[in-house]
């Protein structure tokens, strides 16, 4: 199986050192993508906070797709950029880091706290398979209206269902269903988000105006 197909199907692969002509060509393709990403991230991270039009333009060149009204605090970090697809009204606080060797999909009205890491890629436990850079990748999906708390790490192959909240400092290793409050290491569902949360926005603090 080719390097490209191995990357896309969760098989073990190496990014370099192939002998087939097809794989050598694809090595050059992904190398070009990575360097373009690094350059765009560098440019973004060296803009002034007030240069919002410039920042948006850089993100549109960098990312696979991006909707309207998105705002990313700097600095940001991506591995490829072109494999990340973002909906409308997405906010990411500082140090948003995405290892997107393959696709990451982020829905609409998603919020990320500071120091969030999303990684589609991991490495085998057995050391021999890591010596020459062996790795595998599975896509990550974050659905609409999700809030990811500060310092959360989202690992390969995870889907987070719509309307869910991931508590600060969690390590998400498995899928999280819709309408769930989940937290911990590893991240687990604590309870369902319910009508009670419409009335009380934080602990015993009652909603104080009509939204």
Secondary structure as UniProt FT lines:
FT   HELIX           3..8
FT   TURN            9..10
FT   HELIX           21..45
FT   TURN            49..50
FT   HELIX           52..62
FT   STRAND          65..66
FT   STRAND          71..72
FT   STRAND          76..78
FT   TURN            82..83
FT   STRAND          84..86
FT   STRAND          91..92
FT   STRAND          96..99
FT   STRAND          104..106
FT   STRAND          111..112
FT   TURN            114..115
FT   STRAND          117..119
FT   STRAND          121..122
FT   HELIX           127..129
FT   TURN            130..133
FT   STRAND          135..137
FT   STRAND          140..142
FT   TURN            144..145
FT   STRAND          147..148
FT   TURN            150..151
FT   STRAND          153..154
FT   TURN            156..157
FT   STRAND          159..160
FT   TURN            162..163
FT   STRAND          165..166
FT   TURN            168..169
FT   STRAND          171..172
FT   TURN            178..179
FT   STRAND          180..183
FT   TURN            186..187
FT   STRAND          188..192
FT   HELIX           196..199
FT   STRAND          200..202
FT   TURN            203..204
FT   STRAND          205..206
//
